[in-house]
Amino acid sequence: MKYISHIKHNILLFLLKRKIFFFNNSLNRYLNLKFRKFYNFEQFKKTNKVTIISTSQTNYHYCKPVYHTNNRSNEVSEINENNFHKKDVNYMIFNNCIIRGNSNVIFIDDLHAYYEQLEISSPDRFFFTDEGIRVANTKFLFTKIYNNPKYIDEGINFLRCFSWNYYHMLYEVIAKFYWVERFSIPLEIPIILDDIILQVPQFKELLNFFNNKKREVIAIDRGEDIVVGKLYQLPTTLLAPPNYKKISSIRGDDFLFQKESIFFLREKLLELKTSGFFHKKIFLSRKKASKRRSYNESEVFNCLKEFGFVKIFMEDYSIKDQVNIFNNADIIVGATGAAFSNIISCSKFAKILCLTNYDIPFGAFSTIADILDLDMVYLNDKSIKINKNSDLHDSFEVDIRSLKEYMLTNF
């Protein structure tokens, strides 16, 4: 099935490159696809579809992970220096455009689209995973056709293509409140976001906590289109790539974080700290999570029990409890996954050990740890090697001897 999907994807890419669909509206309607051209920012700002409210420069930071080695029990691989890319950030108002649930794409008009991820999303390295994109290259895209969009006078765009994932919801959606406060957007302007955020209790709890001024919220379904008369478009807080074609192409600067938004999130979340008893050594279980990246979890926990660890299922806890669990922990161990989003609440003295499959420069969590000066180390499965079929979510096995070495060295 995956092979067939890949063939269809390549056929559509070929048609896109040849622009075969451009003048064939009947074929477009038959396949339920719409041909559009990407506008970059320089092209877009010359139109009458956007008003630039503010332009400034900010640093977007990245940091590669630090991996534990087997050479000596107290040795880790060389720590990478903190790096950044300086980028222009624009606060804009889009006029009479279409936005789609679970998408980062903005449809400017019937022929053009704006996609802020385009500057970091090479089609040679990534699949364009987005509800607004069926297939795309750097110039053109096919998008699914949805009929009869409703109209909204104005709103702030909080829609994101991975908002169903806790990590992306926190660092791409909730983090936008940093810009809302910085730009002092009038309270009567509502927020437009994905409906999933209101369906997951912890997501809704986060939204209500950060939306403490009770700004109106308009939720739209996945794939639902709406026309917005005045769309307030905020700078991104996280430039994250879509899905990788080959994990061997992963670079340390694929995940770029706007540093001040991380400090904003941490300061606000730590307002939820309370007194009480919380475990000091916690193990993050994935038994209730996705079956992706399965590993020898039972064997790992049996080892950690000897050191006094307690197993935690983060999905069982409210956001307030999650903040307190991480903030009070002296050491946190677990397999890589969305639960590590909570390291933003960690004490400065905590140690974090992330279990993973490959030694790759995937900076989704290590950059957060670096910005906050947290002690985070990765332990990967050295028995498996990356090949052309390797996937970011491949299963792995933790070497128990290496795990014990780390524990004995640090505690």
C-alpha positions in Angstrom: 0.0 0.0 0.0 2.8 2.4 0.9 4.5 1.5 -2.5 1.3 2.3 -4.4 0.9 5.6 -2.6 4.5 6.5 -3.5 3.8 5.8 -7.2 0.7 8.1 -7.1 2.8 10.8 -5.4 5.5 10.6 -8.2 2.9 10.7 -10.9 1.3 13.8 -9.5 4.8 15.4 -9.1 5.4 14.7 -12.8 2.1 16.3 -13.8 2.8 19.3 -11.5 6.3 19.8 -13.1 4.8 19.8 -16.6 1.9 22.0 -15.4 -0.5 19.6 -17.2 -3.4 20.6 -14.9 -3.0 24.3 -15.2 -5.6 24.9 -18.0 -7.6 21.7 -17.5 -10.4 22.5 -15.1 -12.4 19.4 -15.9 -9.5 17.2 -15.0 -8.9 19.2 -11.9 -12.5 18.7 -10.8 -12.5 15.0 -11.7 -9.5 14.3 -9.5 -10.7 16.8 -6.8 -7.5 18.8 -7.1 -6.7 22.5 -7.5 -3.5 23.7 -9.2 -1.9 26.7 -7.5 1.4 28.6 -7.6 3.4 29.3 -4.5 4.1 32.9 -3.8 7.2 33.7 -1.7 7.1 36.6 0.7 8.7 39.1 -1.7 6.1 38.3 -4.4 3.3 38.3 -2.0 4.0 41.7 -0.3 3.7 43.4 -3.7 0.1 42.4 -4.0 -2.9 44.1 -2.4 -3.6 40.9 -0.3 -1.3 41.8 2.6 -0.6 44.6 5.0 2.8 44.5 6.8 2.2 45.7 10.3 5.7 45.1 11.7 9.0 43.7 10.4 12.0 42.9 12.6 14.9 40.4 12.9 15.1 37.6 15.4 17.4 34.6 16.0 16.1 31.1 15.5 18.1 28.6 17.5 19.1 25.0 17.0 21.3 22.5 18.8 22.2 18.9 17.9 21.6 16.1 20.5 24.4 14.9 22.8 24.8 11.1 22.7 26.1 8.9 25.5 29.0 6.7 24.4 30.3 3.3 25.4 34.0 4.3 25.5 33.9 5.3 29.2 30.9 5.3 31.6 31.3 9.0 32.2 31.9 10.1 28.7 29.4 11.8 26.3 30.0 12.8 22.7 31.3 16.3 22.1 28.8 18.9 23.0 27.7 21.0 20.0 27.8 24.7 20.3 24.5 26.6 20.3 23.8 27.9 16.9 21.2 30.2 15.3 19.9 31.6 12.0 18.9 35.2 11.9 15.6 35.7 10.1 13.2 38.4 9.3 9.9 38.1 11.1 6.7 39.7 9.8 3.5 40.5 11.6 0.9 40.8 8.8 -2.8 41.1 8.0 -4.0 39.0 5.0 -7.0 40.3 3.2 -9.8 38.0 2.0 -7.8 34.8 1.9 -8.8 31.2 2.6 -7.3 29.1 5.4 -7.8 25.4 6.1 -8.1 23.3 9.2 -4.9 21.4 10.1 -2.9 23.4 7.5 -0.1 25.9 7.4 -1.0 27.0 3.9 -2.8 30.2 3.1 -4.7 30.4 -0.2 -4.2 34.0 -1.3 -6.6 33.7 -4.3 -7.7 31.1 -6.8 -4.2 30.7 -8.3 -1.7 31.4 -5.5 -0.8 30.1 -2.1 1.6 31.2 0.7 3.5 28.6 2.8 6.0 29.8 5.3 7.7 26.4 5.6 8.7 26.5 2.0 12.1 28.2 2.7 13.2 25.3 4.8 11.3 22.5 3.1 13.3 21.1 0.1 11.3 18.6 -1.9 14.5 16.6 -2.2 14.5 16.0 1.5 10.9 16.2 2.6 7.4 15.1 1.9 5.0 18.1 2.1 2.7 16.8 4.8 -0.1 19.3 5.2 -3.9 19.2 4.9 -3.6 22.0 2.3 -1.1 20.2 0.1 -1.7 17.0 -1.9 1.7 17.2 -3.6 4.1 20.1 -4.2 7.5 21.2 -5.4 9.2 24.5 -4.7 7.0 26.4 -7.3 3.6 24.7 -7.5 1.2 22.6 -5.5 -1.9 20.5 -5.9 -4.4 21.0 -3.2 -7.7 19.1 -2.5 -10.8 21.0 -3.4 -13.3 21.8 -0.6 -16.5 23.5 -1.5 -18.6 26.3 0.1 -16.2 27.8 2.7 -17.9 29.9 5.4 -16.9 33.5 6.0 -15.4 35.1 9.1 -14.8 38.9 9.3 -11.5 38.7 11.2 -9.3 36.4 13.3 -5.8 35.5 14.5 -4.4 32.4 12.7 -3.5 29.7 15.2 -4.0 26.8 12.7 -1.1 24.3 12.3 -0.8 21.1 10.3 0.3 18.9 13.3 -1.8 20.5 16.0 -3.1 17.0 17.0 0.4 16.3 18.4 1.2 17.6 21.9 4.7 18.8 20.9 3.5 20.9 17.9 0.4 22.1 19.7 2.6 23.5 22.6 5.5 24.9 20.6 3.7 26.1 17.5 0.1 26.9 18.6 0.2 27.8 22.3 3.5 29.6 21.8 1.8 32.1 19.5 0.4 33.8 22.7 3.9 35.2 23.0 3.3 37.2 19.8 -0.3 38.1 20.7 1.0 39.8 23.9 4.0 41.4 22.2 1.9 43.0 19.5 -1.0 43.9 21.8 -3.7 42.6 19.4 -7.1 44.0 20.4 -9.1 41.6 22.6 -12.1 41.6 20.3 -10.1 39.8 17.6 -10.9 36.1 17.9 -8.4 33.2 17.7 -9.0 30.7 14.8 -7.6 27.2 15.7 -8.1 23.5 15.0 -11.0 21.8 16.6 -8.8 19.0 18.0 -7.5 21.4 20.6 -10.9 21.6 22.1 -11.4 17.8 22.0 -8.3 16.7 24.0 -8.7 17.7 27.7 -5.0 18.6 28.3 -4.9 20.7 25.1 -8.0 22.5 26.1 -6.6 23.1 29.6 -3.5 24.6 28.1 -5.5 26.8 25.8 -7.7 28.1 28.6 -4.7 28.8 30.8 -2.8 30.9 28.2 -6.0 32.5 26.9 -6.6 34.0 30.4 -8.2 37.2 28.9 -11.0 35.0 27.5 -10.5 36.0 23.9 -13.1 34.3 21.7 -12.1 31.1 20.1 -13.3 29.9 16.7 -12.6 26.2 16.1 -12.6 24.6 12.6 -12.5 21.0 11.5 -9.7 19.3 9.8 -9.8 20.1 6.1 -12.5 22.7 6.6 -12.0 25.9 4.6 -13.0 29.4 5.8 -12.6 32.8 4.1 -11.3 35.5 6.5 -11.7 39.2 5.7 -8.8 40.2 7.9 -6.4 37.4 8.9 -3.9 38.4 11.6 -0.8 36.3 10.7 1.9 36.1 13.4 5.5 35.1 13.0 6.2 31.4 13.6 7.7 30.3 16.9 9.1 27.1 15.5 10.2 26.4 12.0 9.9 22.6 11.8 10.2 20.5 8.6 7.5 18.2 7.3 8.2 14.5 7.1 11.6 13.3 6.0 12.1 11.2 2.9 15.4 9.7 4.2 16.5 10.2 7.8 20.1 10.2 6.6 19.3 13.7 5.4 18.4 15.1 8.8 20.4 18.2 9.8 20.9 19.8 13.1 19.3 23.0 12.0 16.1 21.5 10.8 14.3 22.5 13.9 14.6 26.3 14.5 13.1 27.8 17.7 12.4 31.4 18.5 14.2 31.6 21.8 12.0 34.2 23.5 8.9 32.1 23.0 10.5 29.2 24.9 11.2 31.6 27.9 7.6 32.9 27.6 6.2 29.3 27.7 8.4 28.3 30.7 7.7 31.4 32.8 3.9 31.0 32.2 3.8 27.2 32.8 5.8 27.5 36.1 2.9 29.6 37.5 1.2 26.2 37.8 3.8 24.9 40.4 2.3 23.7 43.7 3.7 22.2 46.8 3.3 18.5 47.5 4.9 15.2 47.0 6.3 14.3 43.6 8.6 11.5 42.6 12.3 12.4 42.0 13.1 9.6 39.6 10.6 9.1 36.8 10.4 6.8 33.9 8.1 7.9 31.0 6.2 4.8 29.7 5.0 4.5 26.1 2.8 1.5 26.8 -0.4 3.6 26.2 1.2 5.7 23.4 1.6 5.0 19.7 3.2 1.6 18.7 5.8 3.5 16.7 9.4 3.3 18.0 8.6 0.2 20.1 11.5 -1.0 22.2 12.3 -3.3 25.2 10.5 -1.1 27.6 9.8 -3.8 30.3 13.5 -4.7 30.4 14.5 -1.1 30.7 12.1 -0.4 33.6 13.2 -3.5 35.4 16.7 -2.1 35.3 15.6 1.3 36.4 13.5 -0.1 39.3 16.8 -1.0 41.0 17.6 2.7 41.1 14.3 3.7 42.6 12.4 4.8 39.5 8.6 5.1 39.2 6.7 4.5 36.0 4.6 7.4 34.8 2.0 7.6 32.0 1.9 11.3 31.1 -1.4 11.1 29.3 -3.1 10.3 32.6 -2.2 13.7 34.1 -3.5 17.2 33.7 -1.2 19.9 32.4 -0.8 21.2 36.0 0.3 17.8 37.2 2.7 17.3 34.3 4.4 20.7 35.1 4.8 19.6 38.7 6.0 16.1 37.8 8.8 17.4 35.6 9.7 20.4 37.7 10.2 18.2 40.8 12.1 15.3 39.1 15.8 14.9 39.6 16.1 12.6 36.7 13.8 11.7 33.8 14.3 8.7 31.5 12.1 7.6 28.6 11.9 6.8 24.9 11.8 9.8 22.6 8.2 11.1 22.1 5.8 14.0 22.7 6.0 13.5 26.5 9.5 15.1 26.4 7.8 18.4 25.4 7.4 18.8 29.2 11.2 19.3 29.7 10.3 23.0 29.4 9.2 22.7 33.0 12.3 20.9 34.3 14.4 22.1 37.2 17.8 23.5 36.2 19.3 20.7 38.2 17.5 17.8 36.6 19.1 15.2 34.3 17.3 13.9 31.3 18.1 10.7 29.4 16.2 10.2 26.1 16.2 6.6 24.7 16.1 6.5 20.9 17.0 4.4 17.8 19.6 6.1 15.7 22.5 8.6 16.3 21.1 11.4 14.2 21.2 15.2 14.6 17.5 15.5 15.3 17.1 18.6 17.4 13.4 18.7 18.3 14.1 18.3 22.0 17.8 19.0 22.4 17.3 22.6 21.2 14.8 23.2 23.9 17.2 21.7 26.5 20.0 23.8 25.2 18.0 27.1 25.3 17.1 26.3 28.9 20.6 25.1 29.8 19.3 21.6 30.8 21.4 18.5 31.1 20.0 16.2 28.4 21.7 13.2 26.9 20.6 10.6 24.4 21.2 6.9 24.4 20.7 5.2 21.1 20.7 1.6 19.8 24.3 1.1 18.5 23.4 -2.3 17.0 21.3 -0.8 14.2 22.6 1.2 11.3 20.9 3.7 9.1 20.0 2.5 5.6 17.9 3.8 2.7 14.8 2.3 4.3 15.3 3.5 7.8 12.5 5.5 9.4 12.5 8.0 12.3 10.0 5.7 14.1 11.8 2.4 13.7 11.9 0.0 16.6 15.0 -0.3 18.7 16.6 -2.0 21.7 18.2 -0.3 24.6 21.5 -1.8 25.7 21.0 -2.4 29.4 24.7 -2.4 30.2 25.0 1.1 28.8 21.9 2.2 30.7 23.4 0.9 34.0 26.7 2.6 33.2 24.9 5.9 32.8 22.9 5.5 36.0 26.0 4.4 38.1 28.0 7.4 36.7 25.3 10.0 37.4 23.7 8.7 40.7 
